[in-house]
Each structure stands twice: as structure tokens, then as C-alpha cells.
Amino acid sequence: MTEMLTVTTERVDDIPLLLAHMRRMELPQLLDSYFLVHGNRAGLSLGWTATIWLAHILSQADHRMNQVQPWVERQLETLRTCSGQPLQVLDVTDDRLADLLRYLSDDTCWRNFERRLSGTLLRVYDLRPTRVRLDSTSASGYWEVSQDGLFQFGHSKDRRPDLPQVKIMLATLDPLGLPLATDVLSGQRADDPLYLPAIARVRASLLQRGLLYVGDCKMSALETRAGVHAGQDFYLCPLPAVQVPLELLDQYLTEARASGPALPIERTKADGSLEVIADAYERSQPLTALVNGWPQKWIERRVLVRSRSQAESAESALRSRLAQAQAALDELLVRRRGKARIDDLTSAQQAVTSILECFQVAEVLQVRLSEQISEQRVRAYRERPASVRERRKLSITHAVEPTALEAAIARLGWRVYVTNQPAEQLPLAELVLAYREEYLVERSLGRLKGQPLSLSPLYVERDDHATGLIRLLSIALRVLTLLEFVVRRQLGQAEEVLIGLYAGNPKRATARPTTERLLEAFGGITLTIIVEPHQTRRHLTTLSPLQQRILSLLGFPSTIYTKLCGDLSQPP
């Protein structure tokens, strides 16, 4: 009699690692604790449903709801074993995932969950918060705009003002970029009023004062700075040109240069050598503002910083625009076939003004227009009598004003940063370097909008679904950030590097691997299940030394993978 064999193969890849990591973060328990579901809900809990979906998002770089159920069906045994849950394919249907997003869109439950999650992650990963960065982004899409809906037209950071958008405000913890507070707001909202509510959420999560909040120039509103100071915290942000016009900047620079030479700001390069990146002056400014009806007074440090690389680039751009403007002026009155002629002084003056404004060189380039009028006698011809014609000839002369050019170049690259943190706690050099690490929050926003989270496009239409999905992706961002942070911290403490992460360059070493590279290293692990009449055999791809090394750095035993083999001889 011929025995029938059933052979099933599942792609394991990074699933056990992701599930173990999210279990360490206590995500399933916290989600079940703070999002109360209907009493008649059956099947997999909300917390584990979200965890399975997060594993799919991070492993497949796809947050579409209709892709989760087929993926679970293909990896059902792996997911059951690694999660320890009686997972069924019907637990992750579109309807149940949409229901999950509806629960996540509840503002009160989300804020309580996010506050508890932040406290748990600080405790589990031994994080010491000292600095928080804030920034916002937007996601555009082809949505229908309603009067009070989430999707609205506004200033687009995607350069798509023709599309409605949703806005996301993010507060992250330095130096790892861990999200602490996530706000989902309608797309027409301005950025300025979003900072204080996000800071209040961070304070409620960390229960700590004396933190330094770092933001861009949109955080520099006096009301925001006063609110941070009143809460016994510190701020660091640049002032926009509206608050520091050219006249005030020139005054600051004149007074600073009269006081002595600028302080050079040095940064340590990768090879250990020092590099001068900026020059800085410092001054103080007393401020007064009302916060909730109470007057607040404090001394603000105003730091004038000149980035050397930015100044060089700006000077090169200025000289290039100057040369282009001069070439355009030389060509203005040249007659060519098909070119409109300029015959009067008024039209020529308008054209010159347009060129100077276009190339932004009106301050440094002097232009003089002159008109020569001559008379030409025209002899009589048949019935036409003799006459005198008036001929006008326009000419342009231009010259660079050396003093103005020198003053403009001396002003390039300067920016004013403000903070209320004393110099004893935040020295001048450290202040400049602290703001230069603004890329940390930008990287978090980039991950949120790029691979593998891919915030845009959002394949949902309802406001509550969009809010819930963005919040789910912010949880996924925490998973990515912490996994990377743990590996980098372990490598840094051991003063070691990781080799073998880069395809095509197996000997390349790095002490700062990314989560995306780490997860990619687990590709190709498969589980084969052979069901025979009297036994079930399982085979798992042997873990490579690199994979075992990554698990060791993360503090996970290899059994999170090998337990998939289970008992090699069990009844079918």
C-alpha cells in the first residue's frame, strides 16, 4: 500500500525575531489592557491581532489589510508556534483588521496606552531621557475632502498642494529616535500650535522635568518657548527670518565682532580627527511673556552660528547668480530674430528690475540705464515731404558694488539659535552640535514615510481607519528603532563590529547596522513540514553564524527559531 505524504513549506525569515522582540516590548499585553473590546468578541485578542499585523508590515513592507490573511495562511504554523496563540486564518480578515484600526483611533485609549508604553520601554531598555526632538510631516493622497474631516488641503511637505493631506506630529527621544508621542491631525493645521500639546504628552509619559526639547524654526514662537520655560524644561530652536530680519542680524554681528573673535566649533570625524565646522558668538536677551495669564520672565541665550560649509555654498551660489544676472543684462538689449524689442526706457527699467529680483542680486549689482536721442533727416520723396525723425538708443552699464558684495558675503551662513538652558548644562559647542543632530527625528519621519512602513499611500478612506493605521505604523516605528538601538549599544559596549550584512561585500564591517539590514540577514530561512501516516517530521534551515550573532546581540536564544522543529516524532 502506498503511503501518502503531505509536504508543507513556510518562509520563516525574520518572523520569530520580530515576534520575540514585540513580546519583550510587552505590546500584546499593553494593547489588550488599554483598548477594551466588545464582550462578544471571539478569537485572537486585539493585542495579538495587532502584533501579527505588525509582523506582516515589518517583514513584508506592506500595510495593506487585504494582504495579511493570505500571508498568515502561508505562515500559519510558524506564527502559531512563535506567538503561542491558537491563531486561525479568520482572525486576520479585513473586517477584523478594520475593527482594530477603529479601536486604535480612540484618542483617550491611545494616549493612555502610549503613555504606559513609553514608560515600559524606558524601563525594559534602560533608557535615560535627557533630550527630545519634535517635528511634523504630512502624507498626501487621493482622498475626498469633507468639511470637518481629517483629509484637508494645506501646506504640503510632499510638494503636492493639489492633493488633500493628513498631518503627523512626532516627538522622539534622543539619541535613538524612539517615538514618545504621535499626533494625527487634519491636513490644514499649522505647525506652530502643535508643539505644546506634544510636549505635554511627553511630560505625562516620562514624568520628568528638565528635559531639552529641540525643534526647528516653527517651534520658535514666543508662546511655545514661554510654555516650555514655564514647565521647568528647556528649549533649543533657530529663529526664523521673520524674528531676525537682516537689520537685526547685522546689528547682532556688528556687536559680536566688536567683542572679539568667534569661537570655532569642532566635531570629531569618523577617523578620530577634529574638524572645524562652524563659528559662533553668544549674547543674552531678557524675555517676558504670559502663560495661562501668569507672567514669565527669563534670560534667553541667543547664539549666532555660522556654518562654514553652508557659507561656502551660499557664497558660490551668490557669485553664480551674479554672473547669470550680468549675462542676462548684457543680452537684454541685443536684437535677435524672433526676440521682442525694447524701445523705451520704462520697459527697459521693468526688465532690469525683473532680472535683479529673479537672481536676488539687487543689493550688490548697480545697473544704469541711459537713453541717447538723435535726429535723422529724411528727404522728400514724391508726395512725402521732408522730415526729421527722432531715434532713441538704449544702453545698459552694470558693475558689482564691492562693499555691498563683501557685506552680503559676510552675512551668509549665519543663523540665530535660542535656548533657555544655562551654559553650565549646555555649553556653546554642545548646543551647536545638539541642533545639528536634527537628522535623528528626520530619519524617524523618513522611515515612517518610506520602506518598510510606507505611510503614503494610505489604502484607507475613513478618518478613523487612517488615524488607527498611522498609530499602528508609529508602533512599528518603535519596533524598528529599538531593535537597531539594542544591537548598536551592544556592539559599542563590546567595541566590536558586525560583518556580512552587505550583499556583494561580505567583508564589510559596521558598528552601526540598521534594522532593515539586520532583518534582511534572516531571509531564506524556511520550515519544511512532512506529514506521514505515523509521524510528522520538521526541518528548519540551519542558522548561519551571522544570524546567531545577531540573536546574541539582541539577547535572544536560538531556540526562538529551533523550537519550530518541535518533537521530531509526533502523531499526525
C-alpha positions as CSV (number, residue, x, y, z in Angstrom):
1,M,0.0,0.0,0.0
2,T,1.4,3.4,-1.0
3,E,1.8,5.9,1.9
4,M,0.6,9.4,1.3
5,L,2.9,12.2,2.3
6,T,2.0,15.9,2.8
7,V,4.8,18.3,2.5
8,T,4.4,22.0,3.5
9,T,7.0,24.7,3.3
10,E,6.8,28.0,5.1
11,R,9.0,31.1,4.8
12,V,10.2,31.8,8.4
13,D,12.7,34.6,7.7
14,D,12.5,37.2,10.4
15,I,9.1,36.3,11.9
16,P,10.4,34.7,15.1
17,L,12.8,37.6,15.8
18,L,10.0,40.2,15.3
19,L,7.5,38.4,17.5
20,A,10.1,37.8,20.3
21,H,11.1,41.5,20.1
22,M,7.5,42.7,20.3
23,R,6.8,40.4,23.1
24,R,9.7,41.8,25.0
25,M,8.2,45.3,24.4
26,E,5.0,43.9,26.1
27,L,2.9,45.1,23.1
28,P,0.2,42.4,23.2
29,Q,-0.4,42.8,26.9
30,L,-0.5,46.6,26.8
31,L,-2.8,46.7,23.8
32,D,-5.2,44.3,25.5
33,S,-5.1,46.3,28.7
34,Y,-5.8,49.7,27.3
35,F,-8.2,49.0,24.4
36,L,-11.3,47.4,25.7
37,V,-13.2,45.4,23.1
38,H,-16.8,44.2,22.9
39,G,-17.6,41.4,25.3
40,N,-18.8,39.2,22.5
41,R,-15.6,39.4,20.5
42,A,-14.2,35.9,20.0
43,G,-10.9,34.6,18.5
44,L,-7.5,36.1,18.8
45,S,-7.2,39.0,21.2
46,L,-6.8,42.6,19.9
47,G,-3.3,42.8,21.2
48,W,-2.1,39.7,19.4
49,T,-4.0,40.7,16.2
50,A,-2.1,43.9,16.1
51,T,1.2,42.1,16.8
52,I,0.6,39.7,13.9
53,W,-0.2,42.6,11.6
54,L,2.9,44.5,12.8
55,A,5.0,41.4,12.0
56,H,3.5,41.3,8.5
57,I,4.2,45.1,8.0
58,L,7.8,44.8,9.1
59,S,8.5,41.6,7.3
60,Q,6.7,42.3,4.0
61,A,6.9,46.1,3.9
62,D,3.2,46.2,3.2
63,H,0.5,47.6,5.5
64,R,-2.5,46.7,3.2
65,M,-5.2,44.9,5.1
66,N,-6.1,42.5,2.2
67,Q,-2.6,41.1,2.2
68,V,-2.4,39.9,5.8
69,Q,-4.8,36.9,5.6
70,P,-3.0,35.2,2.7
71,W,0.3,35.8,4.4
72,V,-0.9,34.3,7.6
73,E,-2.3,31.3,5.7
74,R,1.2,30.7,4.2
75,Q,3.0,31.0,7.5
76,L,0.3,29.7,9.9
77,E,2.4,27.1,11.7
78,T,5.3,29.5,12.2
79,L,3.1,32.2,13.6
80,R,1.2,29.8,15.9
81,T,4.4,28.3,17.3
82,C,6.2,31.7,17.8
83,S,3.3,33.5,19.2
84,G,2.0,30.6,21.4
85,Q,-1.5,31.6,20.3
86,P,-4.3,29.5,18.7
87,L,-4.2,31.6,15.5
88,Q,-6.7,31.0,12.8
89,V,-6.8,32.4,9.3
90,L,-10.2,34.1,10.0
91,D,-8.6,36.0,12.9
92,V,-7.0,38.5,10.4
93,T,-9.7,39.1,7.9
94,D,-10.2,42.6,6.5
95,D,-13.2,43.2,8.8
96,R,-11.2,42.3,12.0
97,L,-8.3,44.4,11.0
98,A,-10.5,47.4,10.2
99,D,-12.1,46.8,13.6
100,L,-8.6,47.0,15.1
101,L,-8.0,50.4,13.4
102,R,-11.3,51.7,14.8
103,Y,-10.2,50.8,18.3
104,L,-6.8,52.4,17.8
105,S,-8.4,55.7,16.6
106,D,-9.9,56.2,20.1
107,D,-8.0,59.3,21.4
108,T,-8.3,58.6,25.2
109,C,-7.4,54.9,24.9
110,W,-4.4,55.7,22.7
111,R,-3.0,58.4,24.9
112,N,-3.2,56.1,28.0
113,F,-1.6,53.3,26.0
114,E,1.1,55.4,24.6
115,R,2.0,56.9,28.0
116,R,2.2,53.4,29.5
117,L,4.2,52.0,26.5
118,S,6.8,54.8,26.8
119,G,7.3,54.1,30.5
120,T,7.6,50.4,29.8
121,L,10.2,50.8,27.1
122,L,12.3,53.2,29.2
123,R,12.3,50.5,32.0
124,V,12.9,47.5,29.8
125,Y,15.7,49.0,27.7
126,D,17.2,51.1,30.5
127,L,16.8,54.4,28.7
128,R,17.8,57.7,30.4
129,P,15.9,60.6,28.7
130,T,17.6,64.0,28.5
131,R,16.7,65.3,25.1
132,V,13.5,65.2,23.0
133,R,13.1,66.2,19.4
134,L,9.9,67.3,17.7
135,D,8.9,67.7,14.1
136,S,5.9,67.2,11.8
137,T,5.3,65.7,8.4
138,S,2.3,65.2,6.0
139,A,1.1,62.5,3.8
140,S,-0.9,63.3,0.6
141,G,-3.3,61.1,-1.2
142,Y,-6.4,61.0,-3.5
143,W,-9.0,61.3,-0.7
144,E,-12.3,63.0,-0.6
145,V,-12.3,66.3,1.4
146,S,-15.1,66.9,3.9
147,Q,-15.8,70.0,6.0
148,D,-14.6,68.6,9.3
149,G,-12.7,65.6,8.0
150,L,-9.1,64.5,8.6
151,F,-8.0,64.9,4.9
152,Q,-7.7,68.6,4.0
153,F,-5.7,70.8,1.7
154,G,-2.8,72.6,3.3
155,H,0.9,73.4,3.0
156,S,2.3,70.2,1.5
157,K,5.7,68.8,2.5
158,D,5.3,66.3,-0.3
159,R,5.2,69.2,-2.8
160,R,1.7,68.2,-3.8
161,P,-0.6,71.1,-2.8
162,D,-3.2,69.8,-5.3
163,L,-3.9,66.8,-3.0
164,P,-5.6,66.6,0.4
165,Q,-3.3,65.5,3.2
166,V,-3.1,64.4,6.8
167,K,-0.5,65.8,9.2
168,I,1.5,63.8,11.8
169,M,3.3,65.4,14.7
170,L,6.1,63.3,16.2
171,A,8.2,63.6,19.4
172,T,11.2,61.3,19.6
173,L,13.8,60.5,22.2
174,D,17.4,61.2,21.6
175,P,19.7,59.6,20.6
176,L,17.8,56.6,19.2
177,G,14.8,58.4,17.7
178,L,12.3,56.5,19.7
179,P,8.7,57.9,19.3
180,L,7.3,59.1,22.5
181,A,4.1,60.9,21.3
182,T,2.3,60.7,18.0
183,D,-0.5,63.1,17.0
184,V,-2.6,62.6,13.9
185,L,-4.2,65.9,12.8
186,S,-6.1,67.3,9.9
187,G,-4.0,68.5,6.9
188,Q,-4.8,72.2,7.1
189,R,-3.4,72.7,10.6
190,A,-0.4,75.0,11.1
191,D,2.7,73.5,12.8
192,D,3.2,76.3,15.4
193,P,0.4,75.3,17.8
194,L,1.2,71.6,17.7
195,Y,4.4,71.7,19.8
196,L,3.0,72.5,23.2
197,P,0.4,69.7,23.2
198,A,3.1,67.2,22.0
199,I,5.4,68.4,24.8
200,A,2.6,68.0,27.3
201,R,2.1,64.4,26.2
202,V,5.8,63.7,26.6
203,R,5.8,65.1,30.1
204,A,2.9,62.9,31.0
205,S,4.7,59.8,29.7
206,L,8.2,60.5,31.2
207,L,7.1,62.2,34.4
208,Q,10.3,64.1,34.3
209,R,11.2,67.8,34.0
210,G,14.4,69.5,33.0
211,L,14.4,67.9,29.5
212,L,15.8,69.7,26.5
213,Y,13.2,70.0,23.6
214,V,14.7,70.5,20.2
215,G,12.7,71.7,17.2
216,D,13.0,73.7,14.0
217,C,12.1,77.4,13.5
218,K,8.3,76.6,13.7
219,M,8.9,75.8,17.4
220,S,10.3,79.3,18.0
221,A,7.0,81.1,18.6
222,L,7.3,83.1,21.8
223,E,4.2,81.3,23.2
224,T,5.9,77.9,22.7
225,R,9.2,79.0,24.2
226,A,7.4,80.5,27.2
227,G,5.3,77.4,27.7
228,V,8.4,75.2,27.8
229,H,10.1,77.5,30.2
230,A,7.1,77.7,32.5
231,G,7.0,73.9,32.6
232,Q,10.6,73.9,34.0
233,D,12.0,72.4,30.8
234,F,14.5,73.8,28.2
235,Y,14.1,74.5,24.5
236,L,16.5,74.8,21.6
237,C,15.5,76.1,18.2
238,P,16.6,78.5,15.5
239,L,14.8,81.8,15.0
240,P,13.2,82.4,11.5
241,A,14.0,85.4,9.4
242,V,10.7,87.0,10.5
243,Q,12.0,87.3,14.0
244,V,15.6,88.1,13.0
245,P,15.4,90.5,9.9
246,L,18.5,91.4,8.1
247,E,18.8,94.7,10.0
248,L,18.7,92.9,13.4
249,L,21.1,90.3,12.2
250,D,23.6,92.9,11.0
251,Q,23.3,94.6,14.4
252,Y,24.0,91.3,16.2
253,L,27.0,90.6,14.0
254,T,28.5,94.1,14.4
255,E,28.2,93.9,18.2
256,A,29.6,90.3,18.3
257,R,32.6,91.1,16.1
258,A,33.4,94.1,18.2
259,S,33.6,91.9,21.3
260,G,36.3,89.6,19.9
261,P,36.9,86.6,17.6
262,A,34.2,83.9,17.1
263,L,34.5,80.6,18.9
264,P,35.4,77.8,16.5
265,I,33.1,74.7,16.8
266,E,34.8,71.4,16.3
267,R,33.4,68.0,15.6
268,T,35.1,64.6,15.8
269,K,35.2,62.8,12.5
270,A,34.9,59.1,12.0
271,D,38.7,58.7,12.0
272,G,39.1,60.5,15.3
273,S,40.4,63.8,13.9
274,L,38.8,67.1,14.7
275,E,37.1,69.2,12.1
276,V,36.1,72.9,12.5
277,I,32.5,73.1,11.2
278,A,31.2,76.5,12.4
279,D,32.0,79.7,14.2
280,A,29.8,81.1,17.0
281,Y,29.1,84.1,19.2
282,E,26.7,84.2,22.2
283,R,24.6,87.0,23.7
284,S,21.8,87.2,26.2
285,Q,18.2,88.6,25.8
286,P,15.7,89.1,28.7
287,L,12.2,88.0,27.7
288,T,8.7,88.4,29.2
289,A,5.6,86.5,28.2
290,L,2.2,85.5,29.6
291,V,1.5,81.8,30.2
292,N,-2.1,81.0,31.2
293,G,-2.4,84.6,32.4
294,W,0.8,84.4,34.6
295,P,3.8,86.5,33.6
296,Q,7.0,84.6,32.9
297,K,10.4,86.2,32.9
298,W,13.7,84.6,31.9
299,I,17.1,85.2,30.3
300,E,17.4,83.7,26.9
301,R,20.7,82.7,25.3
302,R,21.0,83.8,21.7
303,V,23.8,82.1,19.8
304,L,24.9,83.3,16.4
305,V,26.3,80.4,14.4
306,R,28.0,80.5,11.0
307,S,28.2,77.1,9.3
308,R,31.4,77.1,7.2
309,S,30.1,74.7,4.6
310,Q,26.8,76.5,4.3
311,A,28.6,79.8,4.0
312,E,30.8,78.5,1.2
313,S,27.9,77.0,-0.7
314,A,25.9,80.2,-0.3
315,E,28.8,82.4,-1.5
316,S,29.3,80.1,-4.5
317,A,25.6,80.4,-5.3
318,L,25.6,84.2,-4.9
319,R,28.5,84.6,-7.3
320,S,26.9,82.2,-9.8
321,R,23.6,84.2,-9.6
322,L,25.6,87.4,-10.0
323,A,27.3,86.1,-13.2
324,Q,24.0,85.0,-14.6
325,A,22.3,88.3,-13.9
326,Q,25.2,90.2,-15.6
327,A,24.9,87.9,-18.6
328,A,21.1,88.5,-18.7
329,L,21.7,92.2,-18.6
330,D,24.2,92.1,-21.4
331,E,21.7,90.2,-23.5
332,L,18.7,92.3,-22.7
333,L,19.1,94.9,-25.5
334,V,20.7,92.7,-28.1
335,R,18.5,92.4,-31.1
336,R,17.9,88.9,-32.4
337,R,15.4,87.3,-34.8
338,G,12.1,86.5,-33.0
339,K,13.1,88.4,-29.9
340,A,10.9,91.2,-28.7
341,R,12.5,94.6,-28.9
342,I,12.7,97.0,-26.0
343,D,12.4,100.6,-27.4
344,D,11.5,102.7,-24.4
345,L,13.2,103.5,-21.1
346,T,10.2,102.4,-18.9
347,S,10.1,98.9,-20.4
348,A,13.8,98.5,-20.1
349,Q,13.7,99.5,-16.4
350,Q,11.0,97.0,-15.7
351,A,13.0,94.3,-17.4
352,V,16.1,95.2,-15.4
353,T,14.2,95.1,-12.1
354,S,12.8,91.7,-13.1
355,I,16.3,90.3,-13.7
356,L,17.6,91.7,-10.4
357,E,14.7,90.2,-8.5
358,C,14.9,86.9,-10.3
359,F,18.6,86.4,-9.4
360,Q,18.4,88.2,-6.0
361,V,21.3,90.5,-6.6
362,A,19.7,93.9,-6.4
363,E,21.8,94.8,-3.3
364,V,25.2,94.0,-4.9
365,L,24.8,94.9,-8.6
366,Q,24.5,98.5,-9.7
367,V,22.7,99.0,-13.0
368,R,22.5,102.2,-15.0
369,L,20.2,102.7,-18.0
370,S,20.8,105.5,-20.4
371,E,19.0,106.8,-23.5
372,Q,20.6,108.6,-26.4
373,I,18.3,110.6,-28.6
374,S,19.4,111.6,-32.1
375,E,17.8,113.2,-35.1
376,Q,17.8,111.9,-38.6
377,R,16.8,113.9,-41.6
378,V,14.6,112.2,-44.1
379,R,14.5,113.7,-47.6
380,A,11.3,114.3,-49.5
381,Y,10.1,111.6,-51.9
382,R,7.3,112.2,-54.3
383,E,4.3,113.2,-52.2
384,R,6.1,112.7,-48.9
385,P,7.6,115.9,-47.6
386,A,11.0,116.1,-45.9
387,S,11.0,115.5,-42.2
388,V,13.2,114.8,-39.1
389,R,13.0,111.5,-37.3
390,E,13.9,111.0,-33.7
391,R,15.9,107.9,-32.9
392,R,16.3,106.5,-29.4
393,K,19.2,104.2,-28.5
394,L,19.2,102.5,-25.1
395,S,22.3,101.3,-23.3
396,I,23.0,99.4,-20.1
397,T,26.0,99.6,-17.9
398,H,26.4,97.5,-14.7
399,A,29.0,97.0,-12.1
400,V,29.3,95.0,-8.9
401,E,29.4,97.1,-5.7
402,P,32.4,95.7,-3.8
403,T,31.4,97.0,-0.4
404,A,27.8,95.6,-0.7
405,L,29.1,92.3,-2.0
406,E,31.6,92.0,0.8
407,A,28.8,92.8,3.3
408,A,26.4,90.2,1.7
409,I,29.1,87.5,1.8
410,A,29.9,88.3,5.5
411,R,26.2,87.8,6.3
412,L,26.0,84.4,4.6
413,G,25.7,81.2,6.7
414,W,24.7,82.9,9.9
415,R,21.8,81.8,11.9
416,V,20.5,82.6,15.4
417,Y,19.7,79.8,17.8
418,V,17.9,80.3,21.1
419,T,17.8,78.3,24.3
420,N,17.0,78.9,28.0
421,Q,19.3,76.1,29.2
422,P,22.2,77.5,31.2
423,A,25.7,77.4,29.7
424,E,26.9,75.2,32.6
425,Q,24.5,72.5,31.4
426,L,24.6,73.1,27.7
427,P,28.0,74.7,26.6
428,L,28.1,76.6,23.4
429,A,29.8,73.9,21.3
430,E,27.5,71.2,22.6
431,L,24.5,73.5,21.8
432,V,25.5,73.8,18.1
433,L,26.2,70.0,17.8
434,A,22.9,69.2,19.5
435,Y,20.9,71.0,16.9
436,R,23.0,69.6,14.1
437,E,21.6,66.2,15.1
438,E,18.2,67.2,13.9
439,Y,18.5,64.4,11.3
440,L,17.6,62.0,14.1
441,V,13.9,62.9,14.0
442,E,14.1,63.4,10.3
443,R,15.2,59.8,10.0
444,S,12.3,58.6,12.0
445,L,9.9,60.6,9.8
446,G,11.7,59.2,6.7
447,R,11.2,55.7,8.0
448,L,7.6,56.4,8.7
449,K,7.0,57.6,5.1
450,G,9.5,55.2,3.4
451,Q,10.3,51.5,3.5
452,P,9.2,49.3,5.2
453,L,6.3,51.3,6.8
454,S,5.3,53.3,3.7
455,L,2.9,55.7,5.3
456,S,2.0,57.0,1.8
457,P,-0.1,55.9,0.1
458,L,-2.7,55.0,2.7
459,Y,-5.1,52.4,1.4
460,V,-8.0,53.6,3.6
461,E,-10.8,56.1,3.2
462,R,-12.4,56.6,6.6
463,D,-10.9,59.1,9.0
464,D,-10.9,56.6,12.0
465,H,-9.2,54.0,9.8
466,A,-6.5,56.4,8.7
467,T,-5.9,57.6,12.3
468,G,-5.7,54.0,13.6
469,L,-3.3,52.9,10.8
470,I,-0.9,55.8,11.3
471,R,-0.8,55.0,15.0
472,L,-0.2,51.3,14.2
473,L,2.7,52.4,12.0
474,S,4.1,54.5,14.8
475,I,4.2,51.4,16.9
476,A,6.1,49.6,14.1
477,L,8.5,52.6,14.1
478,R,9.2,51.9,17.8
479,V,9.9,48.3,17.0
480,L,12.4,49.2,14.3
481,T,14.1,51.9,16.4
482,L,14.6,49.7,19.5
483,L,15.9,46.7,17.6
484,E,18.5,48.8,16.0
485,F,19.4,50.6,19.2
486,V,20.0,47.4,21.1
487,V,22.4,46.0,18.5
488,R,24.3,49.2,18.2
489,R,24.6,49.6,22.0
490,Q,25.9,46.0,22.4
491,L,28.4,46.5,19.6
492,G,29.5,49.8,21.1
493,Q,30.0,48.4,24.6
494,A,32.0,45.5,23.3
495,E,33.9,47.7,20.8
496,E,33.1,45.2,18.1
497,V,31.7,45.3,14.5
498,L,29.3,43.2,12.5
499,I,30.5,41.6,9.3
500,G,28.5,40.0,6.5
501,L,25.4,42.3,6.3
502,Y,26.1,43.8,2.9
503,A,25.4,41.7,-0.2
504,G,28.3,41.7,-2.6
505,N,30.7,42.9,0.0
506,P,30.8,40.2,2.7
507,K,33.9,41.5,4.4
508,R,32.5,45.0,5.0
509,A,32.2,45.7,8.7
510,T,29.9,48.1,10.6
511,A,29.3,49.1,14.2
512,R,26.1,50.9,13.3
513,P,23.9,48.4,11.4
514,T,20.3,49.4,10.5
515,T,17.3,47.3,11.4
516,E,16.5,46.9,7.8
517,R,19.9,45.2,7.2
518,L,19.5,43.1,10.3
519,L,16.1,41.8,9.3
520,E,17.3,41.2,5.7
521,A,20.0,38.9,7.1
522,F,17.3,36.4,8.1
523,G,16.0,36.0,4.6
524,G,15.9,32.4,3.2
525,I,15.1,30.6,6.5
526,T,12.4,28.0,5.7
527,L,10.4,25.4,7.7
528,T,9.5,22.2,5.9
529,I,6.8,20.0,7.5
530,I,6.4,16.4,6.2
531,V,3.3,14.7,7.5
532,E,3.4,10.9,7.2
533,P,0.8,8.4,8.4
534,H,2.7,7.6,11.6
535,Q,4.8,10.7,12.3
536,T,5.4,14.3,11.4
537,R,8.9,15.5,10.6
538,R,10.1,19.1,10.5
539,H,13.2,20.6,9.1
540,L,14.4,24.2,9.7
541,T,17.2,25.9,7.8
542,T,20.3,25.9,9.9
543,L,21.0,29.4,11.3
544,S,24.2,31.0,9.9
545,P,26.9,32.4,12.2
546,L,25.8,35.9,11.3
547,Q,22.2,35.1,12.3
548,Q,23.3,33.6,15.5
549,R,25.5,36.6,16.2
550,I,22.5,39.0,15.7
551,L,20.3,37.0,18.0
552,S,23.1,37.0,20.6
553,L,23.4,40.8,20.4
554,L,19.7,41.2,20.8
555,G,19.7,38.8,23.8
556,F,17.5,36.2,22.2
557,P,18.4,32.4,22.3
558,S,18.4,30.5,19.1
559,T,15.5,28.5,20.4
560,I,13.1,31.1,19.2
561,Y,13.8,29.5,15.8
562,T,14.7,25.9,16.7
563,K,11.5,25.4,18.6
564,L,9.7,25.4,15.3
565,C,11.1,21.9,14.8
566,G,9.4,20.7,18.0
567,D,9.2,17.0,18.6
568,L,10.7,15.1,15.7
569,S,8.3,12.2,16.1
570,Q,4.6,13.1,16.9
571,P,1.3,11.6,15.7
572,P,-0.3,13.3,12.7
